[in-house]
Amino acid sequence: MPDSLQMLINALVLLTATFLFLWASRRKRREREPPLENGWIPYIGLANQFRKDPLKFLISLQEKHGDVFTVCIAGRYFTFIMDPTQFQYVIRNGKKLDFHEFSNEMASRTFNYPRLTESKFPQLQDGMSKIYKIMQGKSLDKLSDSMMINLQRVFKWKFSQATDWRTENMYQFCCSIMFEASFMTLYGRDPVADGRNVISEMREKFTKFDAKFPYLVVNVPIALLGDTKTIREQLIHFFMPNKMDARRDLSDVIQARKDILENYDVLQDYDKAAHHFAFLWASVGNTIPATFWAMYYLVRNPEALAAVRDEIDHLLQSTGQKSRSDCDIHITREQLDSLVLLGSAINESLRLCSASMNIRVVQEDFQMELEDDQTVSLRKGDFVALYPPALHKDPEVFEDPETYKFDRFVEDGKEKTTFFKKDRRLKTFLMPFGSGSSKCPGRFFAVNEIKQFLAVLLVHMDMEIAENKFLSLDNSRVGLGILLPDSDIKFRFRHRGSDSS
């Protein structure tokens, strides 16, 4: 027998033996554990089915097994809780179902800084968490005022000559404005460098890194992702301590983070810069696509656009301001919160485009109690997951869930907060920002930014879709937050009230 044929036979025997070993050692369901789906392929499990259409896949398993079941996905076992009336039991078990271990490991690996262990960096994690209070409540006012000023500066600089109709790609439009305005609001300015060129260069690199972000999260080696490692290093170097020291008008939240990081000599300059880069991604990585979808649905629906614009115009008139493209506007955080149609339109777009997966790591084997004397056994090291799109697209909770209804979250002129499942009022009915301890600490600033962007846009611009197509969601970022569109779309805009045709 030729040597090459013998080698082939040996390889096939080895592969078969390996497959059979993995198959035989697959997990077996224990007493009181949820129904188990291993899939046919060892280790891979049902990862491909989940990735293809997560919501359809999970709904099919819910119909088969009920509201709690465990699935093998890429070597990990996920126990999904599908009934939103049971979410509270996951959120309450913060000590036995931990989020921070998972998020810290993922973030340090993705953004290339040391893990924030308490033994090596005492009180660093706690200090960083306390800083987020600057982005909430009254402390948010200063940041909001700065963002409003920067948004209008960017609009004026980019579109001061748009008296006639101008056509652009809508996602690129949102990305360009939101990235620059957010960056200036948070990180101030460099008194020497050409700020706009630097930000433009950073945005291009950021977009390339962001495209590979889902692969880094699932632990694909960065060496297999082309020039992603080089791009990440270049982005991190924008935030080296000497460059941060040179910047002026840093926001309070960035200054506070900078001060805390400087207290830890064990952190290298590169590590500190990597932390700042991670914060930039957290600030704009989901806010930009969320802003796009809010804008897209409004422009796509003229009735919604007219109603929200009228609400903003009435607010400006009541405060003695003019709804004209040549006038700056000032809207406080409290006034933005009073715009219930604007808030509802944003919530509705978040309902349709958010696909975060709320994950907790089981810290020890234990019995989790649910309602009606139901308990489920959970194994240490497994993941417990909530998948909010299953709630957001539930026709029992949201009538006609696939349809965009800009006023869905308005009732009797006020924000609507009463939604029901199984004839019970839900404590949690909208989850674009996570839940419990994993809820995004910058969510108030993010929603505020989107409101400000839309307010400035609607005051200054007339808009319309310029392509006869409807966009779908790109599922490549499922589980990570706001989904991107499957393509960009062209739209036309001009200064509001312009007479040009």
N, C-alpha and C positions, 0 to 999 in steps of 0.2 A: 504493500500500500504506500503510495507517495506520502512523503513527510507533510506536505501542505494539507492533504486530505485528513491525515491523522490529527494535525493541529486543529483543523476545523471541527472534527468530531469531538475532540477534547474540550474545545471551547463551548460547544453546544451542550455537552454533558454538564460542564461546570455551571453554565447559565441555568440549565434546567434544575440542577440540584439546588442552586441558590434560590430560584423562584419557589421551589417546593418547600424549602426551609422557611422562607419568609411567609409563605402561605400557611404553613403549619403553625407558625408562631404568632399569627395574627391575634389580636385581642379577642377575648371571649367575654361576653356579657355576664356580669355578676348579678347576684340577687339584688333587687331594688334599684339597679342602675337603669337609666333610660334605654329605650330601644336603640340598637347599635347598627350603623351602616358602615361596613369596612370598605366596600367596593371590591372590584375584582383584581385590581392591580396592587400588589403589596407596596406599602409606603405611600405611593401616589394617592391611593384611595379614590375619592370622588372629586379630586381637585379640578379636573377638566370640566366636569358637569357644573360644578359651582362657578367656575370662572366664566363659562359661556353665558349663563343667565341665572345669577344668584337667586333672585326673587322667585322665579318660576321653579327652580330646583328646590328651594326651601319650602315653598307652598306645597309642592308635590309630596315631600316627606312629611309635612304636617298633616296632610290628608291621609297619609298611610299610617302614621304612628301617633298622631296627637300633637299636643303643644310642646312636648319636651322630647328631644332625641339627640343622640350623639353621632357625629360624622367624622370619619377620618379624612383629613384634607392635608396632603403633602406632609405626611408623617406626624401631624398633630391631631389630637382628638378635641373636637369642638362640641360642647353640649349647648344646643340652641334652645332658648326660652322664647316661644313664639307668641304667647298670650300677653298682651300689654298690661292686663290687670295683675300679672305676676311679676312684672319688672321690679317692683318695689322690694321683693325678697332678695333679688340679686344685689340691688343697690345697698340694702341694709347690711349685708354681710361683708363689710369693707375689710375686716381683718382676715377673714378666711378666703376672700376673693379679692386679690390685690391687683391693682392696675399699674402702680408705679414701677414695680420691678420690670414688667413687660415694656412699658414705654421708655424707661431709662436705658434698657439694653438696646432697644431699637434705635433710639435717638443717638446714642453714643456711636453705634456702628454706622449709621447713615451719615452723620455729620462729622465723624472722625474726631471725637474728643473722648477723654477717659470717662468711664462710668462714674456716676456721682454716688459712690458708696460712702456711708456715714463714717466708716473707720478711717478712710483716707481723706475725705473732705468734710469734716464735722460741721454740721449746721448749714452747709452750702445749699442743699436742696430746700431746706426750710426757709432760708433767707430768700431764695429765688421765688418761692411760692408767695411769700408775703408781699413781694414787689407788685404782684398783679393787682393789689388793691388800688394802685395808682390808675388802673384801667377800668375802675368801677365807680359807680355813684358820683358824688360831687367831684371827686378827684379826676374824673374823666372829662370835666368841662374844659380844662386848659388844653388837653390833647385834642378835643373836638374842635375848639376854636382855631387851633393851629392847622388842623386838617382842612377846615373850610377855607381858610386863607390860601393854603397851598393848592387845593383843588382849583380854585378860581384863577390863580396864577398860571397853572398848567393849561387850563382851558384857554385863557387869553393868549398865551404864548403860542399854542399850537393852532388855534382856530380864529385868530383875530381877523383874518382876511376871508373867512368863509361866508361872504355875503350872498354868493350864488350857491346852488346845490353842489355838494361835494360828496364823493362816494369813497367809502373805506370798508375794510373788513371789520365787523363789529367786535369780534374777540380781541383782535389786535388793538383796536381803539380803546377798549376797556383796559386791557393790559398796560398799554402805554401810559394812560392817565393815572390809573390806580397805583401802579408800581412807583412812578415818579413822585406823586403826591404823598403816598404812604412813606416812602423812603425819606423824603425831606422832613415830614412831620416827626418821624422817629429819630432819625440820625442827623438831622440838621444839615449843615453845609460845610464844604471845604473852602476856606477863604482864598486859596491859591489856585486849585485845579478848576478846570471848566466843568462845573457841576453837572450840566446836562449831558455832556459827552460821557462823563464817568458813569452816570446813572444809566444811560442808553447802553453802554458797553456791558454794565452789570446785568441789565435786564435781558440782554441777548444770551449771556452765559447762564443766567438763572433759568431761562426757559429751556435751555438744553439740559441742564441738570434736572429740572423738574420732570422732564419727559422720562428720565431714567429712575426717578424716585421710587415708583412702585416696585421695581426690580431690587433696589437696595433694601427696601423694607422686608421683602421676603428672603433676604440673605443671598441673593445672587452675587457671586464675587465681583467686585468692582472692576477687576482686571478683564472680565469678560464683556464689559460695557463700553468698549471703545475708548474715547477720550474723556469719559466721565470723571475719572480720578484727577486728571489734569485740570479740568474745568472746576471741580470742587476745590482744589487747592488754590486756583486763581481767585475764586470767589471768597474763600477764607482770608486770603491775603488783603482783600479790601478792608478788613476789619482788624488788622494788626494793631497792637497798642499804640505805636507811634502815629499811625494814621487816625486812630480814634481820638488821641490827645489833640490832634490838630483841628478836629472838627469843631464848629461853633453851633450853638443853639441845639445841643442834644436835648431830646425830650427827657422828662424826669424819669421815666421808666428805664430808658437806656442808660442814663447817668447812674441810676441806682444799681443796675446790673453791672455796669463797668466798675463801680466802687467795690461791690462785693467780690467780683472776680480778682481784683487787684490785691485783696487780702490773703489770697492763697498762693504763696510762693511756689508751692509744689506744681501749680499749673504753668505750663510753658506758654510763651506768647502765642504760639500757634493754637494751643488749646483754648485760650481765652477768645481768640478771633473766631474759632470754630463755634463757640457758644453764641457769639453775636450773629453769625451766619444762620445758625439754627433758629434763632429768634426771628430773623428776617423771613425765613421760609414759613414759620408759624404765623407770621403777621399777614403774609400776602398769598401763600400757596393755595389756600382755599377761598380767601376773600375775593380774589380776582375772578375765578369762575363763578362764584356766587353773584358777584356784581353783573357779570355778563348775562346770566340767566334771568336776573331781575329785569335788566334792560330789554333783553330779547322778548320776553313775554309781554312786557308793556308795549313795545313798538309793534309787536305782532298783533296786539289786540287794541284797536283804536278806541273802543269804549273805555277800556281800563286806563289807557294813556290820558284820555280827556278828563276822566274823573279824578285821577291822582293829580294831574296838572292843575285842575280847578281847585282842589283842596290846598295845594301849595300856594296858588295865587291868592286865595282868600286869606291865608295866614299872613302873607307878605303885606296885603292891603290893610289888615287889622293892626299891623305893627308899623305902618307908615312907610313901607318900602315899595319899590317899583319892580314890576315883573318885566324887566327889559334887559336885553342882551348887553347893553352898555353900562349897566349898573351892578355893582357888587351887592351881594345879599349877606345877611347875617341871621342865622337861625340857631337858637340855643338848643342844647340837648333836650330840655324839657319841651320846647316847641316841636322838635322833631318827634318826640314821643307822643305828642298830641295828634299827629297826622295818622289817623287810624287806617285810612285807605292805603296810604303809602306803606305802613307797617304790614297790613294784610297782604298787599301785593308781594312784598318781600318774603313773608312767611309762606305764601303759596308757592313761589318759585323754589324756596328751600325745600318745601315738602316734595316737590317733583324731582329735584336734581341732587339731593343729598343722599349719600350711600355709605355713611360711616358705619363701622361695625364696633359696637361697644364690647370690649374684651376684658375679662378678668382672669387671672391665673389662680387656680386652686392651690392654696398653700398647704393643705393637709387633707387626708381622706376625711370626709364628713358627710352627714346627712343634711341636705338643705330642705327646710320645711317650706312648703307652698300652701296654698289655700285648700280648704276642704279636706284637711288631714292628709294631704298628699306630701310625700317626701321622695327625694331622689338622692341616690348615692353618687357622690362625685369623688374622682381620684386625684390625688396630689399631682400637680404638673399639667393637668388638663386645662383647657380653656373653657370658660363659660361665656357665651356670646349672645348679645341682643342685636337684632338686625332691623333698625328703624324703618327701612323702606317697606317691610311687611306691614308695619303699622300705618305708614303714610299712604299706602295704596290699598288699605283695607276698606271695602265698600260699606262695611257696617259702621265704620268710624267716619269716613269721608264719602259722602254721596258722590257718585260719578267720579271716582278718584283719578282717572286718567285725564280729566278735563281741567284746564287752567281756569280758575274762578278767582279773580283778583280780590273780591270782597268776601271770600269764604270765611275769613277770620274777623268779620265785623257783624255785630248784632245790636240793633237799636242804637246805632251811632257810636257804639263803643267796641273795644276789642272783645272778641268772642273767645271765651276760654272753657266752654262747656261742650265736651265731646264724649260720646258714650260707646262702650263695648259691653255686650251682654247685659244691657240695661243698667250698666253701672258707669258713673262718671269717672273719666280717666284723670288721674293726677298728672300723667305725662302723655301728651298727645302729639307733640312735635319735638323731634330729637336730632336736629342737624348738628348739634355741638356736643354730643355725647350725653352722659348721665352721671349723676353722683360725683365721685371723686375724679372721674375722667372727663368731666364737662370742661370744655375749653375755657380757660380763665380770661381770654381776650375776646369773648363772644360779644360783650357789650360794645367794645370799640369797633369790632368788625361790622356789626349791624348798623352802628352809627355811621361808619364810613360809607356803607352802601346807601343809606338814606341820604347822606350829604351829596354823594355822587349823583343820584337820581334827581335830587332837588335842583342842583346846579344845572344839570343836563336839561331838565324840563323847563327851567326858567329861561335858559339861553338858546335852546335849539329846537327847531322843527325837525322831525325825523320820519322816515318810512323805510320799510324793507325794500331792497332793490333786486332781490332774487326770488324766483318762484320755487321755493323749496322749504321744507320743514326739517328742522334738526332733530337728531336723536342723541341719546346719551352714549358716550364712550365708556365701556365697562372696565377699561384697563386699570382704573383707580378704585374699583369697588373695595369697600372697607376702609378707605383712607379719607373720606370726607366728601367734598363736592365733586361730582363727575364733570368732566370736560365735555364739550359738544363733539360729535363725530366729525365735524368739519366747521370751518368758519362760514360766515354769511355776509354778503355785502348789504350795506344800508346807505341811504342818502340823508344828508343833514345840511342845514344852513342856519344862520342866525334867525332866531324867532322874530317874526314880523317883517322879515325882508320881503321886498316887493318883487324880487327877481323870480322868474318863472323857469 
